[in-house]
Amino acid sequence: MSFVSPEFALLCLLFFPLYWGLAAWPRAQKTLLLLSGYALYASWDTGFAAQLLVYSLGIGVLGQWLARQPNQRLPWCVAMVLSVGCLVFFKYADFVRTSLMALAQAWGWQWSLPVWDVVAPVGISFLTFQAITYLVMVSRQPSSVRSLPQVLLFLCFWPTLFAGPIWRAERFFAQWDAGTPGRAREMPLALYSIVLGAAQKVIFATWLADTWVDPIFKSPEQYGGLALLAAMVGYTLQIMLDFGGYTLIVTGLALMLGFELPVNFRQPYLARNLQDFWTRWHVSLSSFIRDYIYIPLGGNRLGFARTQINVLLGMLISGLWHGPNWTFVVWGLLHGLGVVAVNLYKRACGPALPAGWAQAMTLVFVSVAWVFFRADSVEAALRILQGVVTNAHPFWQVPIWPMLGLVTLTVVFLMLSRHALDLQTRVVKGLQAAPVWAVGALLSVCIFGVIALGPNGVPGFIYYRF
């Protein structure tokens, strides 16, 4: 069930009053939260819910084993193999099979490996990384081990269940121990986040997908260079509005449950280099890669050359984490090479670029890399990039009004990005000062506006497939 579907909105109208009404009975309130997570996951597939339950119980048992034998390597090795092994089995089995067959064919061998007919549960990549944070927490501090029901709730907390942000166990349980409030915390901020996120996703990201991205990426050979360039710009905006909008929605929902999610975006398209970009884009993932992969590999403690190798490995893993396709590997490699290039430039003491040029160059690089992220294959991505230069369709074949809409949306988005936090502060203060009836009226107008300007049907989120 999608977070922007009418069915979900109706269920929220029933769920939240009951949830807040159980404030005096914390155990019953958290039981309701646990059951709602599994019910929501089962709405996608009951088999997914069963797999989640088995996996979560396994993680809970492994955590207790780690706590009992904190200095033993065996429980830690078993925990990592089993937690990551499920991700590899469900998500990468067929990718490994086809890659081995392609490699064998390149060497003149005719291998035929059996097909592994498995379907990866929704959000398994996020689920695995969150499970790892729990196991690492327990291995570092055995006294932090949690009961099985607490682990189950952590891994099925439904605002982050399908597409993150990646929530670390220590932060979740710190808020758990502080006590979940019985009614919504920071309701004005929650409402602002949900409405803004829904508008970003349902109106703008969907329009970009339907008008530019999906048709052009599907048949790039039918379009000229200007249209292909528009599709690249369109996807650069679409993925930000889609994933950023999703994050805003779940952040607001979590606030209504009494939890504060980690910040996942800090206006990434204002970054002045790729290092800066990765402190702003999908922050929960980039910080996970830094703390759980890059630093354990040695970080920057083993010399400049080894640091660049660690950067490349971290970005390659980040790319492959997104999906079993070589396009994601190339995307991660491009960003890894880009960060290494920035490090080399800084080491050579190159002159600092003006802020405007630095931001523009970074945004162009990110937009080009997004082509590999979106394309179905590396070959398709290369055809699109080549077509930007070589496809000489007449200029007037580009639809003028959609093009003006894309240009306007791009300019307005970049301008508003510079003032996003100030705008949020002003709106939230205004909602806090306004009477309840006025807030309700404004909320109703916004909801009807999103419905009226949105598409028919329920649009999917890009990051649900990860």
N, C-alpha and C positions, 0 to 999 in steps of 0.2 A: 504494500500500500504506500503510495507516494505521499510525501509531506505537503504537496500542493493539490491534493485531490479533495473533492467535496466530502467524500466519505471520511477522510481523516479529520477534516474540520468539524464534522458532526460528532465524531467520537471524542474530540477534544472538549466540546461543549458538555459532554456527559462525564468525561474522565476527570477534568481538573477540579470541578466542584467536589467530587467525591474524594479526590486525592487531598485537597486542602481541608476537607471536612474531617479527615482522619489524623489531623495534626496532634491531637491529644493521645493518639495511640501509634507511636512511631513504628512499632513492629508491624502493625497492620498496614500502615502507609507504605513501608518498604516492601512488604509482601505484594501489595497492589502494583508497585513499580516493577517488581520482578516479573510478575505474571503478565503485565502489559507489554513488557519487552518481548517475551516469548510469543504472546498472541500476535503482536505486530510482525514479528519475524515469520510466524506460521502463516500469515496472510499472503506471503510470497510463496512459501512452499512448506508444508508440514515436515517434509524430510529435512529441510534446512534447520528447522527448530530442533529436531531430534539430534542432528549432528552438532548443533551449537551446545546442547545440553551435555552430550557425551564429552565433547572437547573441553568445555568449561570444568566439568567434574574432573577430567584428567589433569588440567592445569592446577586445580585446587589440591589434588592429591600430590602432585609433583612438588607444589609449594610446601606442603607439610613435610614431605621427605627432605627437601632442602633445608628446612628449619631444624629438623632433628639431626641432620648430619652436615652442618655448615662447612666443615673443612674437608669434606670428601669430594673428589672429582666425579665419581660415578653418577650421583644424582643430578649434578649440574649437566653433565654430558647427555644423560638420558632426557632431561627436561628440554634441552635445546634441540635435540634430534627429533623428539616427538612434536614439540610445538611448531618447529619450522617444517617438519616432514609433512604435516597435514597440508600446509600451504603448497609445498612442492607437488604433492600427489594430486590435489584437486586442480591446481592452476597451471602447472608447468609440465605435467606428464606428457601430454600430446605434443607440446612444443619441443621437449627433449627428443621424443620419438621421431618427429618429422625432421629435426635438425640432424640427428644421427643418420637417418636415411639419406638426406641430401648430401652429407659429408661422405658417406659410403659411395654414393653414386658418382660424386666428383672424383673418387679414386678408382672408379670402374667396377665397384662391387654392387651387386644387386641384392640389397637387404629388404626384407619385408617384415617389419615389426607389427605386432598386433595393435589394433586401435584400443585405447583406454577410454571407454565411453563413460566419462564422469562429468558432472556439472558442478562447477565451483559455487559454493554458497555466496550469496550477495555480501560484499564487504569483507571477504575473508582476509584480504591483505591488511586492512585496518585492525581486524580482530587479532591477527597473529602478532602484530607489533605491540598491541596493548597487552597481550598475554606475556610477551617477552619482558615488558616493563615490570610486570608483577613478579615474574621469576627472578629478575635481576634485583629487584627491591628486597625480596626475601633472602637471596644469597648474600647480599651485602649486610642486611640487618635481620637475622633470623627472628627476632622478636616482633617484626612487622607482619608475620604470617597471619592470614585471615581465615575465618571459617569458610566452609564450602558455600553456604548461602551468600556470604558477602562477595566471594569470588564470582559466583553466578550472576549477581546483580551488576558487578563491575563490567563483566564481559557482555551483558545483554542490556546495558543502559541504552535505551532506545534512541535518544537524540544523536548518539555517536555510533549507533550499531551498523548503519549501512555505508556511510562514507566519511567517517571521522567527524571532527579532527581526532588525531591520535592522542588519546588522553592517557597520561602516565598514571600508573597505579598509586604512586605516593601522593599525587595531587588529588586524585579522586578520594582516597581514604582520609586525607587530611580534612577535606570538606565533610566527609561522612562523620568523622569523629567530632567535628565542630557542631554537628547537629543539623539535620535537614529541616529548614523552616516549614511550617505547616501551610503557609500560604505563599503566594508568589513574592519573590524578592526582586526589587527594582522593576516593577511592572511597566512603568513608562519606557524604560530601555528595552524591555522584552518586546513590547508591542511595536516600538520603532524598528527593532531588528527584524521582526517577523514580516512586517509590512514592506519594509525596504527590500528585504531579501526576496520576497515573493514577486515584487515588481521587477527587480533585476532579472530573475529567472523567467517568470511567466511571460512578461511583456518583451523585454529587450533581448535576452539571450535566445528566446524562441524565435523572435523576428529575424535575428541574424542567422540562425540556423536554417530557417525556411527560405529566406530570401537569397542568401549568398552562399553559406558554407556547404550545406548538404547537396544541393544540385550541382555546384561547381566541382566539389571534391569527388562527386560520383562520376562525372563525365568531363574531366578537365580539357580534353582534346576539342570539345565543342565551343570553347570560349577563348577570347583573345587575352592578351597579356594584361590589359587593364582590369578585366573582370577577374582574372586569377589573382592579381594583386589585391583586389577588393575582397576576395575570399580569404586571403591570408590575413588581412587586417580584420575582417569580420570574425575569423576564428580566434584571433588574439583577444578581441573584446568578448566573444561568446564564452570562452572558457573561464575568463575572469568573472563575468557577470553570472555565469552558471554556478561555478564552484563557490565564488564569493557569496552569491545569493543564498545558496544552500547553507553555507556556514552561518550566515546571519540568521536564517530561519531556525536552525538547530540551537544556536546560541540563545535565541529568545525562548525557545521551548525549554531548554535546560534551566534558564533563569526562573521560569515559571514553576519548575520542579524544585527550585532551591539550590541549584548547582551553577557554578560559573566555569564555563569552558575556557581552555586556553585560546589566546588570540592566534588566528591562523593566517591573517592577511594584514599587511601594513602598507597598503598602496604600492604594490610591487612595480607597477609601470612607471613609477617616478625614480626607480633605482638608477644610480650613476655608474654602476659596473655590475658584473655578474655576481661578485661576492655580496654586494649590497642587495641584489635581486633575491638571493637565496636566504637573506635575513628577513625578507618581506613576503615571499611567496610560499604558501603551504608550510608555514613556520613549524607546525607540529611534526611534519615529515622531515624537513631539513635539519631541525634540531635533534630528531631521533637518529638520523644518519650520522650527525656529528658526534653525539654522545655515546652511541651504542656500536658504531662501526668505525668511523674515522679516528676517534681518540684511542679505542682499543688497538687499532692497527699501528698506533704510534703517533698519530696526529702530526704536529710540527716539531716533535722532540728529537727526531732522528736525522736532522739535516734537511737542507732545502730540497735536494733531489727526491729523497724518500717522501717528503711532504707532498710533492706533486703526484707521486704514484698513489699515495693514500687518497688524495683528492679525486683522482681519476677512478679509483676503485669505488669510492663512496658514491660518485655520480653515476657510475655504471650500475651499481646495485639499486640506486634510486630509480633509474630508468627501467630496469628489468622488473622492479617491484610493481610497476604500473601494469604490466601485462606480458603474456607470453608471445611477443612479437618482436622481430628485429628492429621495427621502427622505434620502439621504446629504448632499445639498446643504443641505437644511433642517436636518439634524442639525448639520452644521458651522457653519451660520449661527447657530443657537441658541447654540452654545458660543462663537462669536465675539462675539455681542452680549452674552452673559453676562460674558465677560472684559472687554469694554469697559465694561459697567456696574460691574464691580468697580473698574476703573481710575478711573472717574468718581467713585465713592463715596470712594475713597481720596484723590482730588484735592480733594474737597469737605471733607476732614478729618472724615468721619463717625465717630461713636464706634465703637470696636471692639466687636464682638458677643461675648458669652460663647462659649467654645469649643464647648460642647454645641449651642447654637443655630446657630452658624456651620456646624458639621458637618452638622446635620440639614437646614438649608436647602440646602446644597450637594448633599447626597445626594438630596433631593427633586427639585431641578433636573435633576440627572444622570439620575434615573430617568424623568422626563417626557421628556427628550430621547431616551432609549433607545427609546421607543415608535416614534419616526420611524426610528431605525436598524433596528428589527426588522420594522416593518410593510411590506407589499408596495407600498403607495402612500401618498402624503401624505393622500389622502382617507380611507384605511383608518385611518391613525394618528389623524386628527382624530375619526373615529367612535368609536374606542376611548377617547380622552380625554373626549369628550362623554358616552359611555356610563357612565363612572365616576360621573358626577353624575346622569344622567337615567334610566339603565336600572334600573327599580324591581322587579326580580325579588325574590321573598321571600327573606329572610335564610336560612331553613332549607334552601334549595336548594343552598347552598354545602356541599360535603362537609366534614364536621367534622374527620376524621382527617388528610386531606391539608392542610387549613388549619392544624391544629396543627403538622404537620410543617414547613410553610413558615415559620411564626412561630418555631418552635424553631431551625430551620436559620439563619434570619436573625439571631436574637439570638446564637447560638453563634458564627456567622461573624464578626460585628462584635466580639464579645468577644475571640475568638482573634486577630483582626487586630492588636489592640493589643500582643500578646505574641508575634507570629509569629517575629521574629528571635531572641528569647530562647529560644523553644521549639526553633527550628532548631539553635541553638548547643548546647543541652543534649542533644538527640538525637544530633547528630553526635559530640559528645564521648563519649557513651555507646557509640556504635557503634565508635569508635576504641579504646576500652578493652576491649570485649567480645572474647572468643575467636572465631575464624573460624566454628566450628561453631554458636555461638549466633547470630551474624549471619545465617548461612545458614538456620537454622531460623526465625528471625523473618521473614526475607525471604520464605520459602516460605509462612508463615502469612498475611502481608500480601497476597501475590499470589493465593492461593486465596480470601482474603476479598474482594478486588476482583472476582474472577471470579464468586463466588457472589452478591454483592450487585449486580453489574452487570446490564445488559440482555442479552437474546439478540441475537446479531449484533454487528457492530462499529459503534459510533456515530461519526459524522463530527464534525470540528472546525469551528466557526463560521468561523474565519479562513482555512480552506483556500480559500474562494471568492474571496479577495482577492488 
